[in-house]
Amino acid sequence: MVPLLVDMHKADAEKQVNRLYYPDSTRKDTVNYALIFTKHNTSRVMYDSSMSFYTKHPELFDEVYNRVMESLNQEKIEKEISK
């Protein structure tokens, strides 16, 4: 679940950056989550089911989300080091 959420966050961030820097662009302003689900061998139904589970168990979701943030922060640090 963590790698899936990481990729979803990165796709959402890219969409926001594109919207900010290219407001008049004809680029698609949507994220193709289907590609992300395929990459992680899952589906929208499975994702929605997982999110439904975590809605009922927020303490578990906090753990997952903390790992997502750790992963994103680690990627950011690695990119800054490689500059």
N, C-alpha and C positions, 0 to 999 in steps of 0.2 A: 504494500500500500504506500509506503514511503516514497519509493522511486516514481510511482505514478503521480502522486501529489506534487512531487518536486517538478516533474515535467509539466504538469498542469499550471503550476505557479509561474514557471519560466515562460510558457506560452502566453499566459495572461499578461505578464510583464511586457513581453514583446509587443503585444497588441496595444498596450497603453503607451509605450514609447512611440510606436508608429503613429498613433493618434495624436500624440503631442508634437512630434517633429514633422509629420506629413498630414496636416489636417485636411488639405484639399486633395489628397491622393485618391486615386481610384483603387488602391489596394483594398483587398477584403478586410473588413473590420471585424472579423470573427475568428475564433480559434477552432481549428478542426480537431475536436476532441476524439473523433473516431480514429484518427491516426495515432494519437497517444494511447488510446485503449488497445489498438492493434499491437503497437510496440510492446505493451505490457501484458499481452495475451489475456485481455479482459474485455468487458463490454460495458455499455452504459447501464444495462440492467444490473450487472454484478457490482458496478461502482455505486449505483443508487442503493442497492441492498446493503453494501458495506456502510455507506453514510447513514442509512436508517439505523443500523446496528449502533454506530458510534453516537448517534443522537440520543440513544437510550443509555449509553455508557460514556458520558463526557469525560470521565477521568481517564479512560483508555484513549479517547481521542486526543486528549492533552498530551499523552505520552507520544502518540504517533506524530502529532503536529510539532512537538519539540524536536523530534528526530528530523522532520522535514526542514525546519528552520536551521538545525545544525548542519544539515547537508548543503543547504543553500549558502550558508555562511562559509562553509569550508570551500565550496566552489569559488566564492568571491575572493577568499584569501589566496587560493591557488592561482587565480587569474591575476591578482595584483602582484604576486611574487614573480610570475612569468613575464611581466612587462619589462 
